[in-house]
Amino acid sequence: MSSHPDIIPQPGIMQISPYVAGKSTAQGGNRVTKLSSNENPLGPSPAAKAAYIEAAGTLETYPSSDHAPLRMAIATVHGLDASRIICGAGSDEIIAFLCNTYAGIGDEVLYTEHGFSMYAISAQAAGATPVAAPETNLHADVDALLAACNDHTKLVFLANPNNPTGTMIPHSEITRLAENLPPQALLVLDGAYAEFIEGFDGHASLVETRDNVVMTRTFSKIYGLGGARIGWGYGPEHVIGALNRVRGPFNVSAGALKAAEAAVQDVGYTTHCRTENAKWRAWLQSALREIGIPSDESFANFILTRFENPTMAEAADAYLQTRGLVVRNVAGYGLPACLRITIGDEIACRAVASALADFMKGARA
């Protein structure tokens, strides 16, 4: 990468490793099935599609700056206080708002060792130091997180369920973490996959009772609106008030706002997506386990498959691509012997199981 002798980025910027998205192409196969980015194979609600198309009729006008209709829809469906909701261009933007608002040079941002890579990227972009705490058996370890805290810790990010492991820890452990953080630290609970768990509130109840906990959510996963780029956060008044001071006035497009409003209100469709995901997640895990490819119980819309070694995982990835199946290599997350596979529809799940069965036969021959 080229550099300039006088026009220089802020300290730490050039040390950031850019985010690497899941692949969407493969050399093999006549039809490519993308199972690398945890997208909803059923797509968004028909109501959300219609709302997005309708919004195209007013593209000449700015979108809502306060996002009031969407915030009220979210609040109504989830039983929350609309005034404590903030919307962003994906939950990624909410994560960036938090880092820019609460962390800077000399501060530390803590997360688990296999946590979402945007935590470290956003921390570095704000000038803070990212710190990874060890996990135990691919699960967040509250004791390890607390041991890593110090006077410099400003933010603690924890996804529950986690990406890319799919694992989660109980609410009691999350509560213990919140209760024992240093007084200057804010706990950020990433609930990108919360909707895949029946009756789970993403720990919103903890946000309601504490002044040091924030929850982030997204419309990119179960709602199928990844291309619209929209997410939201819920937190104490003092946090949301601060974040709104760094948020741009028109940070979310009109189409995204309308689509998200329709999507969150279509509770029946969300339930259908959750049911289908649970059905085919269980089926795929069982099918792969039978051929010698284990995975931990997942609470999200993907599974983290484990192979004997990194070489075998890479070979399996390459073989799947010859069959037009694109999954996620997670070596960059410190899991070189694993592949993360999004739960697709029935056709996709059966195709993955068949391809990996053939691969394992060849690997053992």
C-alpha positions as CSV (number, residue, x, y, z in Angstrom):
1,M,0.0,0.0,0.0
2,S,1.3,3.4,-0.9
3,S,1.9,6.2,1.7
4,H,2.4,9.9,1.7
5,P,5.3,11.7,3.5
6,D,3.1,14.5,4.9
7,I,-0.5,13.4,4.8
8,I,-0.6,10.8,7.5
9,P,-3.6,9.0,9.1
10,Q,-4.1,9.1,12.9
11,P,-1.9,6.7,14.9
12,G,-3.1,3.1,14.8
13,I,-5.2,3.4,11.6
14,M,-2.6,1.7,9.4
15,Q,-2.3,-1.1,11.9
16,I,-6.0,-2.1,11.4
17,S,-6.5,-5.4,9.5
18,P,-9.5,-4.6,7.2
19,Y,-12.6,-6.7,7.7
20,V,-12.8,-9.7,5.3
21,A,-16.3,-10.5,4.2
22,G,-17.5,-14.0,3.5
23,K,-16.8,-15.2,-0.1
24,S,-19.7,-15.1,-2.6
25,T,-18.1,-16.9,-5.5
26,A,-16.7,-20.3,-6.3
27,Q,-14.9,-21.8,-9.3
28,G,-16.9,-25.1,-9.2
29,G,-20.5,-25.9,-9.9
30,N,-23.0,-24.4,-12.2
31,R,-24.9,-22.8,-9.4
32,V,-23.2,-21.0,-6.5
33,T,-24.9,-21.3,-3.1
34,K,-23.5,-18.7,-0.7
35,L,-23.4,-20.0,2.9
36,S,-20.6,-17.7,4.2
37,S,-22.3,-14.6,5.6
38,N,-25.2,-15.9,7.7
39,E,-27.9,-14.5,5.5
40,N,-31.5,-15.6,5.6
41,P,-32.0,-18.1,2.7
42,L,-35.8,-17.3,2.8
43,G,-35.1,-13.6,2.2
44,P,-37.0,-10.7,3.8
45,S,-40.7,-10.6,4.6
46,P,-42.9,-9.8,1.5
47,A,-44.2,-6.9,3.5
48,A,-40.6,-5.5,3.9
49,K,-39.9,-5.9,0.1
50,A,-43.1,-4.0,-0.7
51,A,-42.3,-1.2,1.8
52,Y,-38.8,-0.9,0.3
53,I,-40.2,-0.6,-3.2
54,E,-42.8,1.9,-2.1
55,A,-40.0,4.1,-0.6
56,A,-38.5,4.4,-4.1
57,G,-41.3,6.8,-4.9
58,T,-39.9,9.5,-2.7
59,L,-36.1,9.2,-3.3
60,E,-35.8,12.9,-3.8
61,T,-36.5,13.6,-0.1
62,Y,-34.3,13.1,2.9
63,P,-35.2,10.2,5.2
64,S,-36.5,10.7,8.8
65,S,-33.7,12.0,11.0
66,D,-35.2,10.8,14.3
67,H,-36.3,7.4,12.9
68,A,-39.4,7.7,15.1
69,P,-41.7,5.3,13.2
70,L,-39.2,2.5,13.2
71,R,-38.2,3.1,16.8
72,M,-41.9,2.9,17.8
73,A,-42.4,-0.3,15.8
74,I,-39.4,-1.9,17.5
75,A,-40.5,-0.7,20.9
76,T,-44.0,-2.1,20.4
77,V,-42.9,-5.5,19.2
78,H,-40.2,-6.0,21.9
79,G,-41.9,-4.1,24.7
80,L,-39.2,-1.4,25.0
81,D,-39.0,2.3,25.5
82,A,-38.8,4.0,22.1
83,S,-36.8,7.0,23.5
84,R,-34.0,4.7,24.4
85,I,-33.6,3.2,20.9
86,I,-31.0,4.3,18.3
87,C,-30.9,3.2,14.7
88,G,-27.8,2.8,12.5
89,A,-26.5,1.6,9.2
90,G,-26.3,-1.9,10.5
91,S,-25.4,-2.8,14.1
92,D,-21.8,-2.2,12.9
93,E,-22.4,1.5,12.9
94,I,-23.8,1.3,16.5
95,I,-20.6,-0.5,17.5
96,A,-18.5,2.3,15.8
97,F,-20.6,5.0,17.6
98,L,-19.9,3.3,21.0
99,C,-16.2,3.2,20.3
100,N,-16.0,6.7,19.0
101,T,-18.0,8.0,22.0
102,Y,-16.5,6.1,24.9
103,A,-13.0,5.0,23.9
104,G,-9.8,6.7,22.7
105,I,-6.1,6.8,23.0
106,G,-5.0,5.2,26.2
107,D,-8.3,3.3,26.6
108,E,-8.9,-0.4,26.1
109,V,-11.8,-2.2,24.4
110,L,-12.3,-5.8,25.6
111,Y,-13.9,-8.7,23.8
112,T,-13.6,-12.5,23.7
113,E,-10.9,-14.2,21.7
114,H,-13.3,-15.5,19.0
115,G,-15.5,-12.4,19.0
116,F,-16.8,-10.5,16.0
117,S,-13.8,-8.8,14.2
118,M,-15.5,-5.4,14.0
119,Y,-15.0,-4.9,17.8
120,A,-11.2,-4.7,17.3
121,I,-11.5,-2.7,14.1
122,S,-13.8,-0.1,15.6
123,A,-11.6,0.2,18.7
124,Q,-8.5,0.8,16.7
125,A,-10.3,3.3,14.5
126,A,-11.2,5.3,17.7
127,G,-7.5,5.2,18.8
128,A,-8.2,2.6,21.6
129,T,-6.4,-0.7,22.2
130,P,-8.3,-3.9,21.5
131,V,-7.9,-6.6,24.1
132,A,-9.0,-10.2,23.7
133,A,-9.9,-12.4,26.7
134,P,-9.6,-16.2,26.4
135,E,-12.7,-18.4,26.0
136,T,-13.3,-21.8,27.5
137,N,-14.3,-24.5,25.1
138,L,-15.5,-21.8,22.6
139,H,-17.7,-20.2,25.2
140,A,-17.3,-16.8,26.7
141,D,-15.6,-17.0,30.1
142,V,-16.8,-14.3,32.5
143,D,-14.0,-14.8,34.9
144,A,-11.5,-14.3,32.1
145,L,-13.2,-11.2,31.0
146,L,-13.2,-9.7,34.5
147,A,-9.6,-10.7,35.0
148,A,-8.7,-8.7,31.8
149,C,-10.5,-5.6,33.0
150,N,-8.5,-2.7,34.5
151,D,-8.6,1.1,34.9
152,H,-8.3,1.6,31.2
153,T,-11.2,-0.6,30.2
154,K,-14.0,1.5,28.7
155,L,-16.0,-1.0,26.6
156,V,-16.6,-4.8,26.9
157,F,-18.2,-6.4,23.8
158,L,-19.9,-9.7,24.1
159,A,-22.0,-11.4,21.5
160,N,-24.5,-13.9,22.9
161,P,-25.0,-16.1,20.9
162,N,-21.5,-15.5,19.6
163,N,-20.3,-15.3,16.0
164,P,-18.5,-17.4,14.7
165,T,-18.9,-20.1,17.4
166,G,-22.7,-20.1,17.7
167,T,-22.4,-20.7,21.5
168,M,-23.9,-18.7,24.3
169,I,-23.7,-18.4,28.0
170,P,-26.7,-18.1,30.5
171,H,-28.3,-14.8,31.5
172,S,-27.0,-15.3,35.1
173,E,-23.4,-15.1,33.8
174,I,-24.1,-12.0,31.8
175,T,-25.6,-10.4,34.9
176,R,-22.5,-11.4,36.9
177,L,-20.3,-9.8,34.3
178,A,-22.3,-6.5,34.4
179,E,-22.3,-6.4,38.2
180,N,-18.6,-6.8,38.5
181,L,-17.2,-4.5,35.7
182,P,-15.1,-1.5,36.6
183,P,-17.3,1.6,37.2
184,Q,-16.1,3.3,34.1
185,A,-16.8,0.4,31.8
186,L,-19.8,-0.1,29.6
187,L,-21.0,-3.7,28.7
188,V,-22.2,-4.0,25.1
189,L,-24.3,-7.1,24.4
190,D,-24.4,-7.9,20.7
191,G,-27.7,-9.6,19.9
192,A,-27.3,-10.0,16.2
193,Y,-28.6,-13.6,16.5
194,A,-31.1,-13.1,19.3
195,E,-34.2,-13.6,17.2
196,F,-33.2,-17.2,16.4
197,I,-34.0,-18.2,20.0
198,E,-37.6,-18.5,20.8
199,G,-38.6,-16.1,23.7
200,F,-35.1,-14.6,24.1
201,D,-35.0,-10.9,24.6
202,G,-31.3,-10.4,23.8
203,H,-30.8,-9.5,27.5
204,A,-33.0,-6.4,27.1
205,S,-34.3,-7.0,30.6
206,L,-30.7,-6.4,31.9
207,V,-30.5,-3.2,30.0
208,E,-33.7,-2.1,31.7
209,T,-32.3,-2.5,35.2
210,R,-28.8,-1.3,34.8
211,D,-27.0,1.9,33.7
212,N,-23.9,0.2,32.3
213,V,-25.4,-2.2,29.8
214,V,-26.3,-1.6,26.1
215,M,-27.8,-4.0,23.6
216,T,-27.2,-4.0,19.8
217,R,-29.4,-5.7,17.3
218,T,-29.5,-6.1,13.5
219,F,-32.0,-6.5,10.6
220,S,-29.4,-8.3,8.5
221,K,-29.9,-11.8,9.9
222,I,-33.3,-13.3,10.5
223,Y,-35.1,-10.3,8.9
224,G,-33.1,-10.8,5.6
225,L,-32.2,-7.1,5.2
226,G,-28.4,-7.3,4.9
227,G,-28.4,-5.4,1.7
228,A,-30.4,-2.5,3.3
229,R,-27.8,-2.0,6.1
230,I,-29.9,-1.3,9.2
231,G,-29.6,-2.1,12.8
232,W,-30.5,-0.7,16.2
233,G,-29.3,-0.3,19.8
234,Y,-31.1,-0.1,23.2
235,G,-29.5,1.4,26.2
236,P,-29.7,3.8,29.2
237,E,-30.8,7.4,28.5
238,H,-27.3,8.7,29.2
239,V,-25.7,6.4,26.6
240,I,-28.3,6.9,23.8
241,G,-28.2,10.6,24.4
242,A,-24.4,10.6,23.9
243,L,-24.6,8.3,20.8
244,N,-27.1,10.6,19.1
245,R,-24.5,13.4,19.3
246,V,-22.1,11.5,17.0
247,R,-24.8,10.0,14.8
248,G,-25.3,11.7,11.5
249,P,-28.8,13.2,11.0
250,F,-29.6,11.0,8.0
251,N,-27.5,7.9,8.7
252,V,-30.2,5.4,7.6
253,S,-31.8,5.5,4.2
254,A,-35.6,5.9,3.7
255,G,-35.9,2.5,2.0
256,A,-34.1,0.7,4.9
257,L,-36.2,2.5,7.5
258,K,-39.5,1.5,5.8
259,A,-38.4,-2.1,5.1
260,A,-37.2,-2.6,8.7
261,E,-40.5,-1.2,10.1
262,A,-42.5,-3.6,8.0
263,A,-40.1,-6.5,8.8
264,V,-40.2,-6.2,12.6
265,Q,-44.0,-5.9,12.5
266,D,-44.4,-9.1,10.4
267,V,-44.0,-11.3,13.5
268,G,-45.5,-14.4,11.8
269,Y,-42.9,-14.3,9.1
270,T,-40.1,-14.0,11.6
271,T,-41.5,-17.0,13.5
272,H,-41.5,-19.0,10.2
273,C,-37.9,-18.1,9.6
274,R,-36.9,-19.1,13.1
275,T,-38.7,-22.4,12.8
276,E,-37.1,-23.3,9.5
277,N,-33.7,-22.4,10.7
278,A,-34.0,-24.6,13.8
279,K,-35.3,-27.5,11.8
280,W,-32.5,-27.5,9.2
281,R,-29.8,-26.6,11.7
282,A,-30.6,-29.7,13.7
283,W,-30.8,-31.8,10.6
284,L,-27.4,-30.6,9.2
285,Q,-25.6,-31.0,12.5
286,S,-26.9,-34.5,12.8
287,A,-26.0,-35.4,9.2
288,L,-22.5,-34.1,9.6
289,R,-21.9,-35.7,13.0
290,E,-22.7,-39.1,11.5
291,I,-19.9,-38.7,9.0
292,G,-17.4,-37.5,11.6
293,I,-17.7,-33.7,11.4
294,P,-18.8,-32.5,14.9
295,S,-20.0,-29.1,15.9
296,D,-21.1,-27.5,19.2
297,E,-24.7,-26.8,19.9
298,S,-25.5,-23.6,18.0
299,F,-28.1,-21.0,18.9
300,A,-27.7,-19.0,15.7
301,N,-28.3,-19.5,11.9
302,F,-25.0,-21.2,11.4
303,I,-22.8,-24.1,12.7
304,L,-19.1,-24.2,13.4
305,T,-17.8,-27.5,12.0
306,R,-14.6,-28.9,13.4
307,F,-12.1,-30.9,11.4
308,E,-9.0,-32.9,12.5
309,N,-6.6,-30.2,11.5
310,P,-6.3,-26.9,9.5
311,T,-5.1,-28.7,6.4
312,M,-8.2,-30.9,6.4
313,A,-10.5,-27.8,6.9
314,E,-8.9,-26.0,4.0
315,A,-9.3,-29.1,1.8
316,A,-12.9,-29.4,2.8
317,D,-13.5,-25.7,2.0
318,A,-11.8,-26.2,-1.4
319,Y,-13.9,-29.3,-2.2
320,L,-17.2,-27.6,-1.3
321,Q,-16.3,-24.8,-3.7
322,T,-15.9,-27.4,-6.5
323,R,-19.6,-28.2,-5.8
324,G,-20.6,-24.6,-5.9
325,L,-20.9,-24.3,-2.1
326,V,-19.3,-21.3,-0.5
327,V,-18.8,-21.4,3.3
328,R,-16.7,-19.3,5.7
329,N,-13.1,-20.1,6.5
330,V,-12.6,-18.8,10.0
331,A,-8.8,-19.1,10.4
332,G,-8.8,-15.3,10.8
333,Y,-10.9,-15.7,13.9
334,G,-8.2,-18.1,15.4
335,L,-10.1,-21.2,14.3
336,P,-8.0,-22.7,11.5
337,A,-9.4,-26.2,11.9
338,C,-13.0,-25.0,11.5
339,L,-15.5,-23.9,8.9
340,R,-18.6,-21.9,9.6
341,I,-21.6,-22.9,7.6
342,T,-24.7,-20.8,7.3
343,I,-27.9,-22.8,7.6
344,G,-29.5,-22.6,4.1
345,D,-32.8,-24.0,2.9
346,E,-33.4,-27.7,2.5
347,I,-31.7,-27.9,-0.9
348,A,-28.6,-26.2,0.4
349,C,-28.4,-28.2,3.6
350,R,-28.7,-31.5,1.7
351,A,-26.1,-30.4,-0.8
352,V,-23.6,-29.5,2.0
353,A,-24.2,-32.9,3.7
354,S,-23.8,-34.8,0.4
355,A,-20.6,-32.9,-0.6
356,L,-18.9,-33.3,2.8
357,A,-19.9,-37.0,2.9
358,D,-18.1,-37.5,-0.4
359,F,-15.1,-35.4,0.8
360,M,-14.8,-37.5,4.0
361,K,-14.8,-40.7,2.0
362,G,-12.0,-39.4,-0.1
363,A,-10.1,-38.1,2.8
364,R,-10.2,-41.5,4.5
365,A,-9.4,-43.6,1.4
